[in-house]
């Protein structure tokens, strides 16, 4: 039976986009996961990145209950196409991506990132790195032929003849060695660090890396139940936990990540979580970056610091940041990094550190940005709160309305084609408009220099709202006001 990826995507409920496939775990059947994987690998064959000459396909996953079954479906698809699936185990997304780049093979991560445990996803990395927007049409147009009798009417494999290979520890070891080899073993000496582990797949890796660099590390809050930690919309209970742990243990910082450990959380010494776009500025500054690519939603303190000679604003999503970093290379830039509001940090240059060199990793990584911020704190002799207070004071807050279908989000944005309609809805609360930016969703700057940015999530049924103001209290105030208005518009 033949399936066109684009048609299957419409019928099964599991969308396939630039960030990969995501949907309810029950809808991510063996048939869907197997077919999507074959379509991705066929596309790489079509573009000449891949042949069937015994090449490897790296596969890893997070700690969700459905991940093991999906990893098996992915591995079976690769094997049936003549490739050698490498089971990298339950490791961070950047770890399997690094393995793929080092070994010149595709890298596939089974993860739903920060979304609830009843959902999951598959993130596909080409031999050359992340999927770009330009790859998407080629993948979804693939026609995949499934052998008769492979799956039953519910989309489950009829037989269980395929077993995923035994776990290969190389990818995890290489990822940890990336940091322990480049940075001195005592560079974090004297630092007391809490690691909020929850159900993050890289929770033990964080302990090994930061203790291996000389810090006193205390693991906190490990969970056997999956917890959907979103670094861009931090749960109130996680805000309270960080403050409590900070008071109890007198940490210099607390670190954590989302579910697949590609997006970081870092707190100051008071247990206050940093925004990911502020963390990105500090990390880029420590590394001595010249060129910074970041989405239009990120904090405008980036420009106001004057630290970076080349700043490129993009649509939201790591593929757009990656594409921007590639353009930076092509235009002769050096010291190239990218970051997102969720804290994910990417590099596309070799960076010198302590007389060693850190190779590029052009995919979201959670370890490098937090390590860079701690080292910047040590270098400048300031607590992390001191680094923050020295920045231009622009504060961003974000939130989301969940269970908000993309088509409903689009209807709201369509209502604001006319600036007069925007002022009718938001003028009383925000004032007059000075700039309208439609790079991604709708970003509005008012005469007060306050910002309201609305956009549908690209990978979940959510409507996201970002606000920026000159003080934290005002940013929170306008966030609450904006969310109330949006909820009224939703009806």
N, C-alpha and C positions, 0 to 999 in steps of 0.2 A: 504494500500500500504506500502511495506517495503522499507526503505532507509538504506543503509550502509553509515555511516558518511563519510568514506574515499571516496566513490564514489560520494556522494553529493558534497563534497568539490571540487572535480575535475570539476564538471559540472556547479556549480553555481557561481564560481568566488570568493567565500568567503572562504579564507583559515582558517584552524583550526590548530593551533600550540600550543606550550607550553605556550605562553602568552595569549591564547584564540583565538577567532574568530575575523577577521577583513576584511573589504571590503567596496565597495561602498554601501552607504545606500540603494540605489534602488535595489541592489542585495541581501541585507539582508532582504529578504521577511519574512512574518510571518512564512511560511513553514520552511525556513532555520533556523531562530532563535528558533522556537518551536522544531524542530528536533534536533538541536545541544544541546539545553538545556536538552531534554529527554535523549540524548546519554550520556551527562555528568552525570546526576543523575542515569541512569542505571549503569554506571561504578562504582559509589559510592556504589550502592546496591551490585554489583558483588564483590567488595573488602571488603564488610562488614562494611563500614563507615556509611551506611544509611539504614534505614528500612522505611516502610510506616506507622509506628505507630503514625501518626499525627505530624511528625517532621516538623520543620520550615525550610524554605529556604529564606534567606535574599536577597533582591534585591534593588539596588540603581542605580543611573545614573548621567551623567553629563548634561551640558546645551545645547547640540546640538539639532537642530530641530527634528531629527529622534529618539531621545532617548526615548520619552514617548511611542511611538508605539512599540519599541523593548522591553521595560520593560514589557509591557502588554503581548507580546508574550511569554516572559520568564516566567512570573507569571502564565499564562494559562497552560504552559507545566508542571510546578510544581504542580499546582492544579489538573490537569487531572491525574497526577500520584499518587494522594492521599496525597500530602504534603500541608503544610500551607504557602503560600507565604507571606512574611512580606515586605511591601513596606517601605523601609527606606528613600525614597525620593531622592532629588538631593543633594548628599553629597560626600565628598572625597572618593576615593578608599580605603585608609587606614581605614577610619571610618567604612565602611561596612565590611571590613576584620576583624577589631577588634570586631565588633558585632558578626561575625561568630565564632571567637575564644572563646569569652566569653560565647556564648550560644550554643556552640558545634553543629553548623549547617553549611551547605554550604552557601557561600556568593558570589553573582553574581553581577558584576558591568558592566553596559552598558556604554561603553566609547570608543572613538577612541583616547584618550589621546591627543597627540600633532598634529595628522594628520588633514587635512582640513575638513571643515564642511560637505562636500558631502560624507564623509566616516564615518563609525562608527565601533564599535566592542563590544564584550562581553568577559569580563575577569572572569574566573571561579576559585573560591577558594574552596578547599575541606574542610571538617570538620576539618582536621588537619592542614590546611594552604594552601599555594600556590600549584598549580599544578607543579609537577616536570617533567623533561624530561622523566623519567621512566613511567609516567602516560599516555603519549601521545598516544602510540600505543593501549593501552587498550580503550581509549576513541574513537579514530577514527575507531576502528573495530566494534563498537556497531551497531547492527541492530535495527532500530527504526520503529515501525509500526504506521502509521497514519490512523486514522479512515476515511473511505470513506466520501467525501463531506465536510471535515473539511476546505479545502482551494480550491480556484478556480484555473483556468489554469495559472494565474499570480502569484500564491503562496500567495494570500491574504486570510485571514479568510472569509468564506462565511457568517457567522453570526457575530453579535456583542453582543452575550449573556454574554460574560465575561467582568467584570470590575475589574481592579486591585484594591486591598484593599486600604482603606484610609491610608494616610501616618502615620507611627509610628515614633515619634521624638526621640525614645530612642537611636538609633545608633549615631545620631549627638550629642546628649547631652553627651553620654558616651565618645565620642572622645574629645570633648572640656574639659570635666572633667578630662580626663587623664592628661592633662597639668596643669589645674588650681588647681587640688588637690595635685599634686606632687611638684609643685614649689611655692615659696612664692608669695603672691599677690603684693609685692613691689620689686621683684627681678630685674625688668627692670625699676625701678624708675630713672628718669632723661634721659631716652633714647627717642629720637624722631625718629619715624619709619614711613616711607611711605609704604603703601600697594598698589602695582599695581594690581588692581583687574581684569581688562579686562573681559573675560568670564569664568574665573576659577570657578569651582563649589564650592570651599572652600573659596571664597573671603570674605564672611561675617564671616566665622569661624575664619579666620586669624585676623580680626579686633577684634573679641570677645576675642580670646585667648591672643593676645599681649597687648591689653588695660587692660584685666583682670589681667595681670602680672605687671601692673604699668607703661607701656610705654605711651607716647603721640603718638597716632596713627592718621595718616591722610590718608584716602582712596583716591586713584588716578585712573583715567582712566577706570572706569567701562564701559562695553559695552553690549548692548542688542544683538549685532551681534556676532556670534562665531568667535574668533580669534585663529588661530592655533599656540600658543606659544610653541616652542620647546626649552627646557632648554639646549639642547645639540647643537643647531644650532640657536643661538639667532638672531632675526631679527634686521637689521640695525636701523629700526625705534624704536625698544625697547632699543637699546643701546643709541640712541640719547635722548629718553624720560628720561631715568634714569639720564643721565648727567644733563639735563635741570632741572628736579625736584630737584636734589641734590643742584644745585646752587640756585634755588628759595627758598627752604625750609630749607637748612642746616641740612639735615637728618644725623643721625648717620648711618643709613642703609635704604635700600629699599628692600622689600620682595615681592615675587610673587611665582606663581606655574604654572604648565602646566594646561591643561583643566580639568583633573580629580583630580588635586591637590595632586598627590603623588610624584611629582618631584619639588624641590624648585628652586627658584632663590633668591640670596642674593647679594647685592652690598656692596662695602665699602662706606666710608663717602663721596667719590668723585663721587659716582654714577657709578662706574665701576663694572660690574657683575663679580662674581667669577665663575671660572670653577667648575663644580660639583665634580670633583675628588679632587680638592684642598679643597673644603668645607668639603668633607668627611674626609680628614685627620685631619682637625681642630676639627670637631665634635667628632671624635673618641678619639682625644687627651683630649678634655674637659671631656669626660665621663670616661676617664681612662681605655679604652679598652686594652685588652691584645692580642686578636686574631682578625685579620681583613681579611675578604674575599672580593676580588674586582676583576673585570675583567682585563684581560691582557692589555686592551687599556688604563687603568688609569695611571695617572702621577707617575713616578718613584721616586718622592720626598718622597713617602710613605716609601720606604726602607731606604732612605738616612737620614730620621729624627732620626732613632734609637729608636723611642718611643715604638715600638710594637714587642713583642717577637715572635709572630706567624703571618706570612703573607701568605695568600693563593691566588694565581692568578687563575682566572676561565675564561671560555668562557663568552661572553657578554650576559646579560639577567638575570633578577632577579631570575628565577628558578635555574640557575647555582650557583648564590651567595647563595641562600637558601640552596641548597644541600651541598655547602661547609661549611656553618655555622653548619648544622646538623652533618657533619663529625667532625667539631671542638669540638662539644659537646661530641661526641662519643670517641674522643681521650683525653678527660679530660681537655680541655681548659676552661677558664673562661673569663668573660668580652668580650663576642663575639659580633662583629658588622660586617656589610657588607655595602658597598656602591657602586654606579655606577657612570659613567662619567656624566650621566644626573642629578646627585645630589640625586637620591633616596637613602634613608638611612634606613637600617634594623638592628634590634637588636634581639639577640637570647639568652640573659641573662637578669637577673634582675640587674638594675643599681641603686646604691644609689645616691640620689640627695637631698641635703638640709635636711638630716635626714629622708627622705621618701624613697620609693622604686618605681622605674618605671618598670612596667612589660614588658616582651619581646613583640615585635611586628615584627615578621619576614616577613614583606612585606614592599614595598617602602613607606616611609613616608616623607612628606615635612616639617613638623613643627619641629620635634626634631633637625635636623641638624642646621637649622637657629637659633633656640633658643639657642643651645649649643654654636654656634659661637659668638652670642651676649654676652652670659654669660662669655665666655672665654675672650672676649675683656674687659669686666668689671673687671674680676678677675685679669688680667695682667696689667690693666691700660693703654691699648694701643687701638688706633683706629683699625678698621679691617685691614686697609692698613698696620699697624704696625705688625699685626699677619702674614700677607702675606710676608712682607719683612724679617721676621725672619726664614722663611722656606728655605730649600735648593732650590736654584733657578733653577727650571725646569719648562718650560712653554709648555702647550699643547694647540693646536688649532684643531678644527674639523669642517668639512663641509660635504655637501652631494650633490650628483647629483640626482635631482629628475626625475621622469618618466624614471627610469632606471630599466628595468625588471631584476629579479633575474637571469634568464638564461644568460643575457648579462653580468652581473657581474661575473658569473661563468666562462664564456669564457675568460674574462680578467685574472682572477686568474689562469686559466689553462695554460695560456701563460707563467706564471712565475714559472713553476715546476723546471726549471733549473736556478741556480744562475746567470749564464752568461746572460740569458735573462733579469733578473732583472737589472743587471749592464748596459746592452745595453740601457734599457729604462730610468733608473734613475741615472746611474753612473756619467754622466757629471755634473748633478746638485747636487748630494749628496755624491759622493765618493765611496770608497770601502766598501763592506759588511763585517760585523763581526758576526752578529747573524741573523738567520732566524727562526721565531716562527710561527707555523701554528696552535696554539691553537684555534684560531678563525679568519678565513680569513688569511691574510698574514701580519705579523708584521716584519719589517726589521730594524735592528740597524746597523748604519754605523760606520766607524772608528772615526768619529767626535762625536760619541754618540748621533747624531741626529736620530730620529725615523720616519719612515713612516709605517702606518698601514692602510690596505685597507680591507674592508669587505662589503658584501651585507647586507642591513638592514634585520632584521628577521621579520618585521611586516609591511613593506611598500615597494613599488617599488623604492627603493633608493640605491645608492652606497655611502657608507660613507668612509671618509678619515680622519685619525687622524695623527697629527704630533707633535713631541716633540723636543725642542731645549733648549739651555742654556739661551736664551733671548726671550722676547716676539716678538721683531721685526723679529728675525731670524725664529721663529716658524711661524709667519704670512707669511714671505717670502717663506719658503719651502712649506707651505700649498698652496699658490697660484701657485707655480711651479708644485707641485704634481697634483693639480686639472687640470691645463692646459694640462699636459701630459695625464691624464686619459680621458679627453674630446677628445683628439686627438685619443687615442686608441679606444674610443667608436665609433668615426667616425661620 
